[in-house]
Amino acid sequence: MPARLFMIHGSHPCATVEKAFALKGLPFKRIEVVASTQPLVMRLLFGGRTVPGVKFADGAKVQGSRAILRALEDRVPSPPLYAGPAGASAIAEAERWGDEVFQQIPRRLLWAGFTKHPGAMHAFQEGQRSPKLPKPVVLAASRLVLPIERRINDVDDAGVRADLAALPLLLDQVDQYIADGVLNGAQPNAADLQIAPTIRLLYALEDLRPLIDGRPAEAFAFRWFDRPGATVPTGALPVEAAAQAATLPAG
Ligand SMILES: N[C@@H](CCC(=O)N[C@@H](CS)C(=O)NCC(=O)O)C(=O)O
């Protein structure tokens, strides 16, 4: 039996892991967890509350995008995900930053965007294996899902404004990693796989595109991942906060 990847369609760390499986040429089966149920389902299956999680054919269970990439690297060393001109420790540090600092930003902004435009959630089902829900059902379900996701992702006005204020500096950091050759080398490394899907998800929020367009980070994000088909229309986020004085989140 191939490895089983427990994931949520549209989740950026799950996209990281899917791409890593593909690069390593390891067969796997996608198990789509119903969005918003993962704190319960994943805790029962893996002990922690988040996707992604992998059950390998040998019975090993690994949860978390970084831990899964390390497990893949151990099992299939080629092509290497932690090698390149920048060196393994620079790649690992950028991967850590991508996971611990950058990854959270689109979560809070996305759920703030869906709060303003719940109908936009319908298109985000595109490409999922589970049956797609019709738009009226999505809208009805959003009354239940939005409060859960807002709580899971700490969505409030102050947090959204803080994320928007930090975003230009976070994107500067991505551009710097690219300039330093840590990201965007000849072959994708673990940091590329961690950071590019986060930019892709940010790009799904149309309000944020002016902050990303034309940056090295934009071309980088869509080198190994396709551009998002589903988007949240403009007018969902107080983007003027991004133009105000910014401080980087700790980490
Ligand atoms: N940083 C971890 C966490 C991933 C994560 O937070 N996943 C989200 C979906 S994108 C989740 O399952 N959240 C549920 C929760 O926080 O309870 C990783 O890269 O694996």
PDBQT file of the ligand as one rigid body, heavy atoms in Angstrom, charges set to zero:
ROOT
HETATM    1  N1  LIG A 301       3.187  24.472  10.458  1.00  0.00    +0.000 N 
HETATM    2  C1  LIG A 301       2.562  23.170  10.439  1.00  0.00    +0.000 C 
HETATM    3  C2  LIG A 301       1.077  23.344  10.709  1.00  0.00    +0.000 C 
HETATM    4  C3  LIG A 301       0.153  23.247   9.546  1.00  0.00    +0.000 C 
HETATM    5  C4  LIG A 301      -1.202  23.883   9.812  1.00  0.00    +0.000 C 
HETATM    6  O1  LIG A 301      -1.381  24.746  10.695  1.00  0.00    +0.000 OA
HETATM    7  N2  LIG A 301      -2.202  23.438   9.011  1.00  0.00    +0.000 N 
HETATM    8  C5  LIG A 301      -3.507  24.049   9.068  1.00  0.00    +0.000 C 
HETATM    9  C6  LIG A 301      -4.171  23.988   7.701  1.00  0.00    +0.000 C 
HETATM   10  S1  LIG A 301      -3.256  24.939   6.513  1.00  0.00    +0.000 SA
HETATM   11  C7  LIG A 301      -4.359  23.301  10.055  1.00  0.00    +0.000 C 
HETATM   12  O2  LIG A 301      -4.524  22.111   9.953  1.00  0.00    +0.000 OA
HETATM   13  N3  LIG A 301      -4.916  24.020  11.044  1.00  0.00    +0.000 N 
HETATM   14  C8  LIG A 301      -5.782  23.471  12.034  1.00  0.00    +0.000 C 
HETATM   15  C9  LIG A 301      -5.527  23.994  13.408  1.00  0.00    +0.000 C 
HETATM   16  O3  LIG A 301      -4.690  24.886  13.588  1.00  0.00    +0.000 OA
HETATM   17  O4  LIG A 301      -6.204  23.498  14.319  1.00  0.00    +0.000 OA
HETATM   18  C10 LIG A 301       2.917  22.429   9.159  1.00  0.00    +0.000 C 
HETATM   19  O5  LIG A 301       3.538  23.017   8.265  1.00  0.00    +0.000 OA
HETATM   20  O6  LIG A 301       2.611  21.246   9.055  1.00  0.00    +0.000 OA
ENDROOT
TORSDOF 0
